[in-house]
Amino acid sequence: MRTEQTFFHIDVNSAYLAWEALERLAEGETLDLRTIPAIVGGDEASRKGIVLSKSLPCKPYGINTGAAMITYLQQFSDRVQQYSIDEAFVDYTHKTDF
């Protein structure tokens, strides 16, 4: 007997920045944040905090994100395998309410 399996791979490294960029473009902004070194997160006044998301052009600068969302994912499954700070695999096989 074969059991159907459902797994999700979630990687949000650039998601928050992409959403912000798309919202700004929809509002008429002409500069796409995804094309320049840009981050989302931190306290702008003190210049400190956690980087939630970054654009790909940030890579040469060694900027790391802290986009941990494992607790949130555990609301949907008790089978969450964290792969990195912003990436996880979720086994949704046992859920029937999706």
N, C-alpha and C positions, 0 to 999 in steps of 0.2 A: 504494500500500500504506500503510495507516494503522498507526501505532505507538501502542499504549496508553501513556499517560504516568501516572506516579504521583508526586504532589508532596505533601509534608507542610508545614503551617504550624505552627510551634511558638512559643508565647508563654507564658512561665512567670512573668510578673510577679507574679501573686498565688498561683500554684500552691502553693508551699511553705507559705505562711501558711494557705491553705485546708486543706491536708492536716493541718497542726498543729491548726487549729481543729476539724476534723471528728474527729480522734483524741481531743481533749480532751472534746468533746461526747459522744462514745461512752463515755468513761470517767466521765461524770456531771457534768462542768463545766456550769454554767448560762450563763456569759458566752461569747458567740460572738465570737472575736477578729476576725472579718470585719466586725463592726458598729462597732468602735471603732478609733481610731488605734493600730495595732500593727505591729511589725516582727519579722522573723526574721533573726538574724545578729548579728555583732559580738561583742565580748568584754564580757560583762555587768559584770565587775569594773572594767575600765578605761574603760567607756563608749565604746570605740572599735572600729572595724572596718567591714566591708562589710555593707550591708543586702542580704540575699539575697532577701527578699520583703517586701512591705508590703500592708496592707489599703487598700482604696479610700478610707476616710476620712483617710488620710495625705496625700492629694493637695494640700489647701490649705497644707500645711506645706512643700511643695517637697522632700520626701524622695525620693531617687533610689536605685534598686536597682543592684546589680552582679552580676546573676545570669547571667554569661557561661557558657554550656554548649556553645560551639561545638566545642571539642575532643572532647567526648563525642559530639556529633552526627556528627562526621567518622569515627567508628568504624563508622557505618552507611552512609555515602555519601561519596564524594569530591567530590560536588557540593552544597556547602552555601553558601547565600548569607545572610550575616549582615545583618539588617535594623536591629537595634538591640542594645543590650547583652544583652537577654533575649528576643530574637525572631529567628527565622531561618526560611528556606525550605529544604527538603531535597528534592532530586530523587532519588527512589528508583526511577526508571524502569528503570534498568539492572540492578537487583537481582532475582534470581529465587528467593532463599531466604527469602521472607516469607510 
